[in-house]
Amino acid sequence: MPPAVTVADAAKIKVLTSNSTHQVLGALATAFEGSGGQKVSIGADSAKAMLARIKGGETADVAVLLASDLDELVKLGKIDAGSRRLFARSRIGVAVRAGAPIPDIGSVEALKRTLLNARSVAHTAHGASGMYVPILLERLGISDEVKPKTVTRPGGLIGKVVAAGEAEIAVQQISELLAVPGIELVGPLPDAVQMTIESAAGIFAASNQRPAAETLLCFFASPASAALFRANGLDSAQG
């Protein structure tokens, strides 16, 4: 039998999200509660898995997902269309194991050399950043050389592979790289080959805590929250 839901649990604002925004939501929830807001619980999974869970019937009060995924849930009637708003913008970056030499990725040519010289390059198979890496390699003209030495996982925090010594370089959203201990962020991809990923937030149509959920979304968009986004490798959608 599933565990009984306590009164305290029922009073929490439940948020479902993907790994790329899990870290910042934890910080935002702590700040929200500290300012007198209602308690918040957060469930996270890979972007693909979380979308499937919600489409399969899982519900909560608030969802924070890739903007395209949230829009799909709006069309399915899972998320209230009127509550949908941009949450954050994320960029893709490169990381290495803590203490390893820091490679040069300051220009497109430098990035090409670094990827060609790397022993191995790790990225996820799913998720916005993971699906972009093969496109990036094609754009750089080095797909044939680098693809044989890529290390992939279906989803999750790919930086853990580098922290464990199973790959030399990780390429993923900066927010996800910063969430992994034991690795060091080298920096973002050069602007010429960068991809900005937008996430959005919305309230579940089935939520019975609509006023509290709206208050939480307003807190996300407040100027006071912008520093928490920056500290977690994201830009607030509000600037």
C-alpha positions as CSV (number, residue, x, y, z in Angstrom):
1,M,0.0,0.0,0.0
2,P,1.2,3.6,-0.7
3,P,2.1,5.6,2.4
4,A,-0.8,7.6,3.8
5,V,-0.9,11.3,2.9
6,T,-0.6,13.4,6.0
7,V,-2.3,16.8,6.6
8,A,1.2,18.5,6.3
9,D,1.9,16.8,3.0
10,A,-1.5,17.8,1.6
11,A,-0.8,21.4,2.5
12,K,2.4,21.6,0.5
13,I,2.5,23.1,-3.0
14,K,3.7,20.1,-5.1
15,V,6.0,20.9,-8.1
16,L,7.0,18.5,-10.8
17,T,10.1,19.4,-12.9
18,S,13.0,18.2,-14.9
19,N,16.6,17.8,-13.8
20,S,17.7,21.1,-15.4
21,T,15.6,23.2,-13.1
22,H,15.6,21.0,-10.0
23,Q,18.5,22.7,-8.3
24,V,17.2,26.3,-8.8
25,L,13.7,25.3,-7.7
26,G,15.1,23.9,-4.4
27,A,16.7,27.3,-3.8
28,L,13.6,29.2,-4.7
29,A,11.4,26.9,-2.5
30,T,13.7,27.6,0.5
31,A,13.5,31.3,-0.1
32,F,9.8,31.2,-0.6
33,E,9.2,29.3,2.6
34,G,11.6,31.6,4.4
35,S,9.6,34.6,3.3
36,G,6.4,33.1,4.9
37,G,5.2,31.2,1.9
38,Q,3.6,27.8,2.0
39,K,5.8,24.6,2.2
40,V,6.9,23.3,-1.2
41,S,7.7,19.7,-2.3
42,I,9.6,19.0,-5.5
43,G,9.6,15.9,-7.7
44,A,12.2,15.7,-10.5
45,D,13.1,13.4,-13.3
46,S,14.7,13.6,-16.8
47,A,12.7,15.8,-19.1
48,K,11.5,12.9,-21.2
49,A,10.5,10.8,-18.2
50,M,8.7,13.6,-16.4
51,L,6.7,14.5,-19.5
52,A,5.7,10.9,-19.8
53,R,4.8,10.7,-16.1
54,I,2.5,13.7,-16.4
55,K,0.9,12.5,-19.7
56,G,0.4,9.2,-18.0
57,G,-1.8,10.8,-15.3
58,E,0.6,12.0,-12.5
59,T,-0.5,15.4,-11.3
60,A,0.6,18.1,-8.9
61,D,0.1,21.9,-8.4
62,V,2.8,23.4,-10.6
63,A,4.9,22.1,-13.5
64,V,8.2,23.6,-14.6
65,L,9.4,22.0,-17.8
66,L,10.9,22.7,-21.2
67,A,8.6,25.4,-22.8
68,S,7.7,23.0,-25.7
69,D,6.8,20.2,-23.2
70,L,4.7,22.5,-21.1
71,D,2.9,23.7,-24.2
72,E,2.1,20.1,-25.1
73,L,0.6,19.6,-21.7
74,V,-1.5,22.8,-22.1
75,K,-2.9,21.3,-25.4
76,L,-3.7,18.1,-23.6
77,G,-5.6,20.0,-20.9
78,K,-3.2,18.9,-18.1
79,I,-2.0,22.5,-17.5
80,D,-4.2,25.6,-17.3
81,A,-3.4,27.7,-20.4
82,G,-3.9,31.0,-18.6
83,S,-1.3,30.1,-16.0
84,R,1.5,29.4,-18.5
85,R,4.5,31.7,-18.2
86,L,8.2,31.6,-19.1
87,F,10.4,30.4,-16.2
88,A,14.1,30.6,-17.2
89,R,16.6,30.6,-20.0
90,S,19.5,28.1,-19.9
91,R,22.7,27.8,-21.9
92,I,24.8,24.7,-22.7
93,G,28.3,24.4,-21.2
94,V,31.3,22.2,-20.8
95,A,32.7,20.7,-17.6
96,V,35.7,18.6,-16.6
97,R,36.6,16.6,-13.6
98,A,37.6,18.8,-10.6
99,G,41.4,19.3,-10.6
100,A,41.8,18.4,-14.3
101,P,43.4,20.9,-16.7
102,I,40.9,23.5,-18.0
103,P,40.6,23.2,-21.8
104,D,40.2,26.2,-24.1
105,I,36.6,26.6,-25.4
106,G,36.8,30.4,-25.8
107,S,36.2,30.3,-29.6
108,V,34.6,27.9,-32.1
109,E,38.0,26.8,-33.3
110,A,39.2,26.3,-29.7
111,L,36.1,24.2,-28.9
112,K,36.7,22.1,-32.0
113,R,40.3,21.4,-30.9
114,T,39.3,20.6,-27.4
115,L,36.6,18.1,-28.5
116,L,39.0,16.5,-31.0
117,N,41.7,16.1,-28.5
118,A,39.5,14.9,-25.7
119,R,39.8,11.2,-24.7
120,S,36.0,11.0,-24.4
121,V,32.9,13.3,-24.5
122,A,29.8,12.7,-22.4
123,H,26.2,13.8,-23.1
124,T,22.7,12.5,-22.6
125,A,20.8,10.8,-25.4
126,H,17.5,12.6,-24.4
127,G,16.8,16.1,-23.2
128,A,17.3,19.4,-25.1
129,S,21.1,19.6,-24.6
130,G,21.7,16.0,-25.2
131,M,19.9,16.0,-28.5
132,Y,21.8,19.2,-29.5
133,V,25.3,17.7,-29.1
134,P,25.2,15.6,-32.3
135,I,23.9,18.7,-34.2
136,L,26.8,20.7,-32.6
137,L,29.4,18.1,-33.8
138,E,27.9,18.3,-37.3
139,R,28.1,22.1,-37.3
140,L,31.7,21.9,-36.2
141,G,32.5,19.4,-38.9
142,I,33.9,16.9,-36.4
143,S,31.1,14.3,-36.1
144,D,33.0,11.4,-37.6
145,E,36.0,12.0,-35.3
146,V,34.2,12.6,-32.1
147,K,31.1,10.3,-32.3
148,P,33.1,7.1,-31.7
149,K,34.4,8.4,-28.4
150,T,31.1,9.8,-27.0
151,V,29.7,8.4,-23.8
152,T,26.0,8.6,-23.4
153,R,23.3,8.0,-20.8
154,P,19.5,8.1,-21.5
155,G,19.1,11.1,-19.2
156,G,20.1,12.5,-15.8
157,L,23.1,14.6,-14.8
158,I,25.8,13.6,-17.2
159,G,28.5,15.3,-15.1
160,K,28.4,12.3,-12.8
161,V,30.0,10.3,-15.5
162,V,32.9,12.8,-15.6
163,A,33.1,12.9,-11.8
164,A,33.5,9.1,-11.8
165,G,36.3,9.3,-14.3
166,E,34.3,7.5,-17.0
167,A,34.6,10.4,-19.5
168,E,36.9,13.4,-19.8
169,I,34.4,16.1,-20.8
170,A,30.7,16.7,-20.2
171,V,28.4,18.8,-22.4
172,Q,25.1,19.7,-20.9
173,Q,23.0,22.6,-19.6
174,I,25.1,24.7,-17.3
175,S,22.4,24.4,-14.5
176,E,22.8,20.6,-14.6
177,L,26.6,20.7,-14.6
178,L,26.6,23.0,-11.6
179,A,24.4,20.5,-9.7
180,V,27.2,17.8,-9.8
181,P,30.0,17.8,-7.1
182,G,33.4,16.7,-8.3
183,I,33.4,18.5,-11.6
184,E,34.4,22.0,-12.7
185,L,32.5,24.2,-15.1
186,V,34.8,25.3,-17.9
187,G,32.2,27.7,-19.4
188,P,29.4,28.1,-21.9
189,L,29.7,27.1,-25.5
190,P,30.8,30.0,-27.8
191,D,27.9,32.2,-28.8
192,A,28.2,31.2,-32.5
193,V,27.3,27.6,-31.6
194,Q,25.3,28.1,-28.5
195,M,21.7,27.1,-28.0
196,T,19.4,28.8,-25.5
197,I,16.8,26.6,-23.9
198,E,13.6,28.1,-22.5
199,S,11.7,26.5,-19.6
200,A,8.1,27.5,-18.6
201,A,5.9,27.1,-15.6
202,G,2.2,26.5,-15.3
203,I,-0.5,25.3,-12.9
204,F,-2.1,21.9,-13.2
205,A,-5.7,22.1,-14.2
206,A,-6.5,19.6,-11.4
207,S,-4.7,21.6,-8.7
208,N,-6.8,22.2,-5.6
209,Q,-4.3,24.8,-4.4
210,R,-4.6,27.4,-7.2
211,P,-4.2,30.6,-5.1
212,A,-1.0,29.2,-3.4
213,A,0.4,28.0,-6.8
214,E,-0.2,31.5,-8.3
215,T,1.6,33.0,-5.3
216,L,4.6,30.7,-5.9
217,L,4.7,31.6,-9.6
218,C,4.7,35.3,-8.8
219,F,7.6,34.7,-6.4
220,F,9.6,33.0,-9.2
221,A,9.1,36.1,-11.3
222,S,10.0,38.6,-8.6
223,P,13.2,40.7,-8.9
224,A,14.4,39.2,-5.6
225,S,14.6,35.8,-7.2
226,A,16.8,36.8,-10.0
227,A,20.1,36.2,-8.1
228,L,19.0,32.6,-7.3
229,F,18.6,31.9,-11.0
230,R,22.1,33.3,-11.7
231,A,23.7,31.3,-8.9
232,N,22.3,28.1,-10.4
233,G,23.4,28.8,-14.0
234,L,20.1,30.2,-15.3
235,D,18.7,33.5,-16.4
236,S,15.4,34.4,-15.0
237,A,12.8,34.8,-17.8
238,Q,11.9,38.1,-16.3
239,G,15.4,39.5,-16.9
